[in-house]
Amino acid sequence: MVNVVPVDLGDRSYEVRIGFGLIDTLGAELAPLLTRRKVAVVTDETVAAVHLMQLAKSLENAGIAMTALALPPGEATKGWPQFSRCVEWLLEQKIERRDVVVAFGGGVVGDLVGFAAAVLRRGVRFVQLPTTLLAQVDSSVGGKTGINTAQGKNLVGAFHQPSLVLADIGALDTLPPRDLRAGYGEVVKYGLLGDAGFFDWLEQNGAAVMAGDAAARLHAVTRSVQMKAAIVSRDETEEGERALLNLGHTFCHALEKATGYSDRLLHGEGVAIGCALAFALSQRLGLCSQEAPSRVRAHLKALGLKTDLSDIVGDLPDAEGLLRLMGQDKKVVDGRLRFILTRDIGQAFVAEDVPHDLVLALLTEALAGR
Ligand SMILES: NC(=O)c1ccc[n+]([C@@H]2O[C@H](COP(=O)([O-])OP(=O)(O)OC[C@H]3O[C@@H](n4cnc5c(N)ncnc54)[C@H](O)[C@@H]3O)[C@@H](O)[C@H]2O)c1
């Protein structure tokens, strides 16, 4: 069974196809997009080791020639050195304007390769084949591409929509539990930002999603993608509503920077902690009930996700230091801190001018709990 979610963006519209066995049918899915039977696949070494043979076979069966590059795994890859390596490799492979590049991996590969496709010969088409839960529910959809720099996260990039997204749920079977949990942080985010019913469903079925139940995974990914696709279709370049997808991210990006984009904190883990903090901040501002933050934390904890600053191993900057790191986030407008806050589970909104001292107090207490 394949669920198809359209992303409606006029002449840049595309489909997200979600199901089992999609790596095996990649060749057939790609063929209609190709003007010549050759594709460049960019992946990372871990994904290459477990899934590249399967992908190569699928392309071979469809008579499509493949050339592949495997980058080192991990967030540190998402920077200038591996980006320029990727772009130059694509040029060496003589990838032309009408060719298609395949991004085969998690969000790191998807973001970097999407950006490479955006700038290569002023833009070539690319297809996302996400292999992590995070990439399937979030990063492969919506066309945000880019890399990190010394100044911060995702500060260089482009909006470049893929031509197709194929989320093969079966690929998740080889994903390490920690990465699965991190991806689940983004799944929960959708319930928290706009669908209380989905959050209820996750409370009932989240354990099955994590345990590998096929139907539960298919539903969780499909519902998440439906929500993202709908928001992106209405606000592609984040003039308004798309900002809601950043629930938890102002905190998350500061924490990722503080931990050096290392495996001390995975992006999805930071999102989970950030969501818990966003609910706590909302409650302090009198926006939501006391029960809402407790319920959020209880669910995240029940599934083994990080929820507190004390869940991050090693030193962190003090509250002032973390606040300064937030000031470098893209979501800062004219130096004012912009947060996604909530009135309840499923009711997020953009708050433009949150008082610094309140955030500082919250961070001070959160750090004291370490
Ligand atoms: N563009 C967007 O809209 C958007 C949205 C959310 C997150 N992101 C970005 O996504 C990135 C995080 O993505 P991620 O969590 O997928 O990390 P990732 O790409 O680093 O993948 C996590 C790890 O899992 C491994 N892996 C991937 N698929 C596997 C599989 N099927 N089996 C075994 N191992 C596998 C990878 O090699 C890596 O070690 C961050 O850089 C974040 O900023 C982007």
The ligand as an SDF file (V2000), in Angstrom:
LIG
                    3D

 44 48  0  0  0  0  0  0  0  0999 V2000
   14.9890   20.8630    5.5320 N   0  0  0  0  0  0  0  0  0  0  0  0
   14.1420   20.7910    6.5300 C   0  0  0  0  0  0  0  0  0  0  0  0
   12.9990   21.2310    6.4250 O   0  0  0  0  0  0  0  0  0  0  0  0
   14.5700   20.1380    7.7980 C   0  0  0  0  0  0  0  0  0  0  0  0
   13.6180   19.7990    8.7660 C   0  0  0  0  0  0  0  0  0  0  0  0
   14.0410   19.1170    9.9130 C   0  0  0  0  0  0  0  0  0  0  0  0
   15.3750   18.7910   10.0770 C   0  0  0  0  0  0  0  0  0  0  0  0
   16.2690   19.1410    9.1120 N   0  0  0  0  0  0  0  0  0  0  0  0
   17.6860   18.7830    9.2550 C   0  0  0  0  0  0  0  0  0  0  0  0
   17.8030   17.3630    9.2360 O   0  0  0  0  0  0  0  0  0  0  0  0
   19.0260   17.0100    9.8650 C   0  0  0  0  0  0  0  0  0  0  0  0
   18.8300   15.8160   10.7580 C   0  0  0  0  0  0  0  0  0  0  0  0
   18.3880   14.7340    9.9820 O   0  0  0  0  0  0  0  0  0  0  0  0
   18.4720   13.2220   10.4970 P   0  0  0  0  0  0  0  0  0  0  0  0
   17.9890   13.1500   11.8770 O   0  0  0  0  0  0  0  0  0  0  0  0
   17.8270   12.4000    9.4650 O   0  0  0  0  0  0  0  0  0  0  0  0
   20.0440   12.9810   10.6080 O   0  0  0  0  0  0  0  0  0  0  0  0
   21.1090   12.2640    9.6890 P   0  0  0  0  0  0  0  0  0  0  0  0
   20.8900   12.5530    8.2730 O   0  0  0  0  0  0  0  0  0  0  0  0
   22.4190   12.6070   10.2760 O   0  0  0  0  0  0  0  0  0  0  0  0
   20.8060   10.7240    9.9350 O   0  0  0  0  0  0  0  0  0  0  0  0
   20.9700   10.1820   11.2280 C   0  0  0  0  0  0  0  0  0  0  0  0
   21.9070    8.9630   11.2220 C   0  0  0  0  0  0  0  0  0  0  0  0
   21.1970    7.8330   10.7330 O   0  0  0  0  0  0  0  0  0  0  0  0
   21.9470    7.1870    9.7210 C   0  0  0  0  0  0  0  0  0  0  0  0
   20.9640    6.5820    8.8460 N   0  0  0  0  0  0  0  0  0  0  0  0
   20.1460    7.2060    7.9900 C   0  0  0  0  0  0  0  0  0  0  0  0
   19.2510    6.3560    7.4880 N   0  0  0  0  0  0  0  0  0  0  0  0
   19.5550    5.1470    7.9990 C   0  0  0  0  0  0  0  0  0  0  0  0
   18.9700    3.8620    7.8610 C   0  0  0  0  0  0  0  0  0  0  0  0
   17.8710    3.6660    7.1300 N   0  0  0  0  0  0  0  0  0  0  0  0
   19.5360    2.8430    8.5200 N   0  0  0  0  0  0  0  0  0  0  0  0
   20.6240    3.0380    9.3090 C   0  0  0  0  0  0  0  0  0  0  0  0
   21.1850    4.2390    9.5200 N   0  0  0  0  0  0  0  0  0  0  0  0
   20.6450    5.2780    8.8610 C   0  0  0  0  0  0  0  0  0  0  0  0
   22.8050    8.2660    9.1400 C   0  0  0  0  0  0  0  0  0  0  0  0
   23.9520    7.7330    8.5370 O   0  0  0  0  0  0  0  0  0  0  0  0
   23.1320    9.1110   10.3560 C   0  0  0  0  0  0  0  0  0  0  0  0
   24.2170    8.5460   11.0280 O   0  0  0  0  0  0  0  0  0  0  0  0
   19.4920   18.2370   10.6100 C   0  0  0  0  0  0  0  0  0  0  0  0
   20.5860   18.8110    9.9500 O   0  0  0  0  0  0  0  0  0  0  0  0
   18.3040   19.1670   10.5570 C   0  0  0  0  0  0  0  0  0  0  0  0
   18.6650   20.5190   10.5680 O   0  0  0  0  0  0  0  0  0  0  0  0
   15.8880   19.8010    8.0020 C   0  0  0  0  0  0  0  0  0  0  0  0
  1  2  1  0
  2  3  2  0
  2  4  1  0
  4  5  1  0
  4 44  2  0
  5  6  2  0
  6  7  1  0
  7  8  2  0
  8  9  1  0
  8 44  1  0
  9 10  1  0
  9 42  1  0
 10 11  1  0
 11 12  1  0
 11 40  1  0
 12 13  1  0
 13 14  1  0
 14 15  2  0
 14 16  1  0
 14 17  1  0
 17 18  1  0
 18 19  2  0
 18 20  1  0
 18 21  1  0
 21 22  1  0
 22 23  1  0
 23 24  1  0
 23 38  1  0
 24 25  1  0
 25 26  1  0
 25 36  1  0
 26 27  1  0
 26 35  1  0
 27 28  2  0
 28 29  1  0
 29 30  1  0
 29 35  2  0
 30 31  1  0
 30 32  2  0
 32 33  1  0
 33 34  2  0
 34 35  1  0
 36 37  1  0
 36 38  1  0
 38 39  1  0
 40 41  1  0
 40 42  1  0
 42 43  1  0
M  CHG  2   8   1  16  -1
M  END
$$$$
